[in-house]
Amino acid sequence: MAIKYYVKAAISEFKGDDGTMKKRYQSIGIVMETKHGLMLKIESLPVFAMKEGSILAYLNEPEDKAAPAAKATNLSNLESDIPF
């Protein structure tokens, strides 16, 4: 069963560094492809995020694992002298 989508819901809002309101998201499940079609697996329900008795969720496609990761830290580049 291959993961087709990650299901994420907006659970809260916060004020960013630039003063604009931003949303915080939580992964609540996945959508898998089975031999009978798509299947939704809900792993958690953020009940505190419910508004008017429902939760709106986004489907995000999995990122390509072959794509280079965001600037990983290489331990060989660390300074050998610790300043304390």
N, C-alpha and C positions, 0 to 999 in steps of 0.2 A: 504494500500500500504506500503510494507516494504522496507526500504532503504537497497539496496544490496551493493552499493559502494559510496564512496565520491570521487568526481572528483577534483583533485588538479593539478595546473600548476606551473612550475618554473617561477617566475616573475622577479627575479634579482639575482645577485651574490654579495657576500661580502667576505672579508678576515677574517677568523676565528682567534681565539687567538693563534693557533699553526702556523699561516701563510699560511695555505692552503685555496684555494678558495672553498666556500660553496654556495649552492643555497638556496634562500628563496622561500617558496611555499605559494600559496594562494588557498583557497577552491573556486572553481568556479561553483560547482553544485553537483547534486546527480544522482544516477541511482536507480530507483525504480522498483519493480516487480509488475506488474498489471495482471489482468486476461487475457490480450492480449499479455503479454510478457514483456520484459524489456523496460523501458521508461527513457530517459535522460531529466533532468530538468536543464537547464543552468540558473544560478542565476546572474552571472556577467562574463564579458569578459575583461580580462586585455589587452586592445589593445596595450598599451605601451610595452608589453612583446612579441608581434608578431615578428617573424623572418621569412623572405621570405614569408609573407602572411599567415602564419599558426601558430597555438599554439599546442604544444604537451602537453598532460595531462596524469596524472596517475590515475588509479582506485585503491583506497585503501578500503579494507574491514573495516566495522565498528568494533571498539574494543568491546570486551565483557564487558558489564557493571557490571557483577558479579565479575570480576577480581578486586583485591584490588587496590585502587588508589595509586599513588606515594606519599609516606610519607606526609600525610596531617598535617597541623598545628593544634594542639590542644590548645585551649585558656587556658585550666587549667594548661598547662606547662609553661606559660609565667611568667617572673619574676614580682613580685608585686611592686618592687621598681624601678622607672624609673630614670636613672642616669643623670638627668639634672635639 
